Amino acid sequence: MNADSGDSLQRFFAPLRSKMPFLQGSQSSIAIGIDLFMKPTDSWRKYLTDYNEGLGLVYERFVLNDFLDALRRRHQIGSVLEAPLYGMAGVSGINGVIFAQQGVPVTLVDDQPERLDGVRRIWAEELGLPADFVLVPPGGWNRLPFADRSFDLTWEWAALWHIADPAGLLRELVRTSRKLVFVAMPNRLQVGYWMRKWILDREFFTAHDESWTDMGRIRCILEDAGLEIIEEGVLDVPPWPDTVMPAREVLRRLGIHSSRLEARFSGESWQWSTMAYYLGQEPDLRERVMRYAWLDQAPLPWQAKAIWAHHRYLLGRVP
C-alpha cells in the first residue's frame, strides 16, 4: 500500500463520519486509525476457552450449518473430513458439530498440537460429542494419513491461506473423498475484504498468500485432480461488511473512541456465542441471528450477491 493509496482510503472513509450520526463526537480520525494495528497474534488460543465470538461469526456458523445439513440430507453423507479444522475465526473446530449431532462420524485435522488438544477438549468436555482428531506436520498437507475414498464429504472453510501447501491439500481432499468435495474461501470481491486489506488488517495480508482466494485457481487444481464441479456460489451474506473481527475491535483500529459505541459493542449485553446455543444455554439464539439472513435467502443469482457475500465456494463430485 503506497502513500497515494492511503490518502485515497482516508478520503473515502472520512465522509462516512458525517453520514453516520452515531460516530459524531468522536475525537479520533481515520488517519490515526490507519496506524493502529495489532501485531499478529494467535487469536485462536483465546477462543479455546472464551466462546464469545461476536454476531458476525455466529451468523456465519448458522448459515454454514444450514448449507452443510442440506448437503447431508441431499447426498446421504455418512462420514466427513474437515481439513484443516482452522479457517474460520472464533472458536476453532466446531463447524462439524452439525454433522455429529446427526450421528455422522466427523474427522478433524490440524497441524498445531495445542489447538488440536483444545478442540478435542471442547468436543469431549463441553459438547459431549464424538469425533476423531488427527495431527499432521505443517508440511504434511499433501499426504493426509487416510486411504483413498475414505469419506463421503471432504471439505475446508477459509483455511487454504493458513497452511504451507494449499494445492497439495486440495488434491488430498479429492483423493480421500468418495462423494463430494466442498471448498470455500473469503470473497475478495466484497467491500469488507478491501476494507480489511487496506485499513483494518494490513499485516495479515503481508503474511498470507491471497492468491488462494482466487476461485478460478482453486477450480483448476480440483478439476486437474479429477473432480467434477457441480455447483459454485456464495455463502454468508449478512447486511454488514466482512471485517473478521468484533465490532469493538473495528472501532479501535479505525481510531474511533466513543464510550457510547464501546458500551454498545461490549459487556454483558453484547454476547454472541455459538457454543451457548449448542449447549442449550441460548435456545433462541438462532432465531435472533437468522433474522439478518434475508440476503442469503434471497432468490437472486449468486453473482448478484457477490459484491456483499463474505465467502465463495465450489462443490464438486468425485466420479
N, C-alpha and C positions, 0 to 999 in steps of 0.2 A: 504494500500500500504506500503510494508516494504522497508527497505533501498536497498535490493537487487533488488527489482522491479524498484525503482527509478534509480539505476545505470544502469540497463538494458535498460530502456527507454532512458536515456541520450546517451548511446552507440548507440541505434537505430537511434535517430534523429540527432545526431551530423554529420554523414556523409552526410546528406541531404544538409547541408550548402555548401559543396564543389561541389555538383552536381547541385545546383541552382544558376546560376550567379547573379540573382537579389538580393540574400542575401549577396553577398560579400561586405565587407567593414563595416558590422555591428560589433560594438564593444561589443555587448552583448553575452551572452552564454545561451544555453539551460538550464544549471544548474541553472542560475539565474532565467530564465523564469519560471521554475517549481514552484518557490516560490511566483510568482506574481499572486495571486488570489484575486478577489474582494470578499467581504463579500456578502452573499445572499442579493439580493435587489428585490423589486417588480418592475421588469423591465416592466411589463405590463402597469404600470402607465404612463411611458414616452410615450408609443406608443398610448395612447388615444388622443394625440394631435400632436405627431411627427410621420408622416407617412412614413419616410424614413427607410425602413425595411432592405435593403440590397438585393443583387442579389439573394442569395440562397433562401430567403423566398418568394420573388416574383415568382421565378421559381416554388417553392413548391406549391404555390397557383394556378398557371396556370395549372400545371399537375393535381392537385386535382380537379380543376374546370372541366377539360375535363372528368375526371372519373365520377364525380357526375352528370354532364349533360348527359353523356351516360346512367347512371343508370336511370335518369328521363325519358329519351326517351324510353329506352328498357322495363321498368317496369311500365310505366304510373304513375309515382309518383305524387300525388296530394297534399301531406302535409308532412311536415318534422319537426322532433325534433332533435336538436343538444344539447346534454347534456353530459358533460359541454361545455360551449362555449369557455373555456380557455384550450388550449393544445398547439397549435402552438405558436411559439414566434412571435414577431412583433405585429401588430395591432390585438387586441382581437375581436372576434365575427363577423368577416366578411367572414367567409368561406361559409356561407349560401347565400351570395349575388347572386350567380349563379342561385339559385332557385327562389329567389324573383324577379329577372329580367325577369323570365319566368312566373310570376304570381302565383307561388306556395307559399302557406302560410308557413311561417317559424316561429318556436318557439325556443327560445334560453333560456337556463337555466344556472344560476350561483349561487354560494354561497357567493359571495363577492359584497356587495351593491354598493360600489364605482365603481367597474369595470362594473357592470351591468348598472349603470346610465351612465357611459362613453360610453358604447357600444350603449345604447339607443339613446344618443345624436348623435353619428356618423350616425346611420341609419336615424334618423329623420332630422337632420340639414344638414348633408353632402350628404348622399346618396339619401335622399328623397324616401326611400322605406319602406313599412310596415313590421312589424314583431311583434311578441308577446314576451315579456320579463318576465321571471319568476324567482323569488328569492327563493331559498331553504336554510335551515340552513345547516351548514357544515356537520352535522350528518344526513342529510335528503336524501342522495342519494339513499337509499334503499326504499324510499317511495315517489316517484315523484307524484305531485298533478294532475295526469291525469288518466282518465278511461282506462280500458283495451282496446287494439287495437284502439288507438286514432289517430295514424299517419301511413301513408304509409311507411315512412322510419324513423327509429331512428338511430342515429349514434354518434360516438365520434372520435376525431382525437388527438392522442398523449396526452390524458388527464388523463388516469387512475391513474398514479402515483402522480397526483396533488390533489386527493380527499381522504376523510377519509375512504370510503367504496367502493372500486372498484368492488368487487364481487356483492355487492348489486346493484350498478348501472347497471352492465351487465344484471342482472336478470330483472331489471326495463326496460331496453331497449327492451328486448324480450317481456315483458308483455304489453308494450304500443304500440307495432308495430302490424300492421295488414298485412304487406307485407314483408319488408326487414329490416335487422339489419346490419350495417356496422361498423366495429371496426378496428382501425389502431393504431399501436404503433411504436416507434422508433425501428429500426432493430439492435439488438445487435450483429449481425454477421459482420456488416460493419466496415471498418477501422476507420472511423471518430468517431464512438461510443467509441472505445477504446482509441483513442487519447483524446477525451473529458473526458473520465472517469479517465484516469491516468495522464493526463498532463494539460488540459485546465480548467477543472471544477470539481475538486475532491469534493468540498463542496456540490455540487448538489447531488452527489451520496451517501453522508452520510445522507442526509435529505430526500431522496426519495427511495422508495422500487422498485428496478429494476426488481424484480421478475414479475412485471406487464408488462414487455416486452416479457415474455415467452408466445408465441402464443399457445403453447400446453395447458398451464394452462387456458388461456382465452377461448380456444375452448371447453375444458371440462365443464366450467361453462355455456357457452352458450348452449351447447348440453343438459346439465342436465336441463336447463330451458325450453327445448323443441324446440330449434332452429335447423333447418337443414342447415348445412354448404354446400353452393353450389359453393363456389369459395374461393380460397386463392391465395395470390400473393404479389407482391412488387410494390411500387409506389415511385416516387421522386428519380430518378436515374441520377443525373447530373454528369458531369465529375469532381466533386470536393468532398472532404470528408464532412461529416455532423458534423460541429462544433457548430451549434446552436448559432452562434454569428457573428457579422460583421467581415470582414477580418481585419480591423484595430485593433479590439479587440483581435483577434487571435495573431497578431504580438506582441501586448503589452504583452499578457500573456506568449508568448514564449520568451520574453525579447529581441525581435528584434527591435532595434532602427535605423531606416533608414528614413531620411527625404524624400528620393525619393519614397519609398514604402508608407509611411504615406500619402504623397500627392496623390499617385495613388489611394488609397482606402478611400479618404475623400474629402470634398469640393464639389463644385457645379458639378464637372464632374463625381462624383460617387454618384448619387442619384437614388434610386430604390424604387418605391412606387406603390403598387397595387392600392391604393386609387387614385393616379393620373390617372391611367388607367380607373378605374370605373367612375371617374368624367369627363372623356373626355379630360384631360389635356395632356395626352401622348398616343394618339391612336395607335402609332406604338410600344408600349412597349411589347406587347405580341409577336409580330414578332421578336423583338430583343432578347427577353429572350428565346423563344422556339427553337431557333437555337441550343441550347445546349441539346435538348431533344432526341438526337439520340439513347441514351441507353434506355431511357424509351420506345421509339417507336420500338426498335429492336425486330424482331420476334424470341426471344430466350425464353427458359423455364425460369420461374421466379427464379428457383433455381440457374441458371447460373448468374443471376443479383444480387443475394442476397449478395455477398461479397462487393458490392458497393452501393446497394439500401439503402436509408435513412429510409424507413418505410416498414413494413409488414402489411398485412391486412387480415381480414376474412369477407366474405359476407355470410349472412345466410337468409333463407326464413322461415317465420312463417307458420306452417302447417295450 
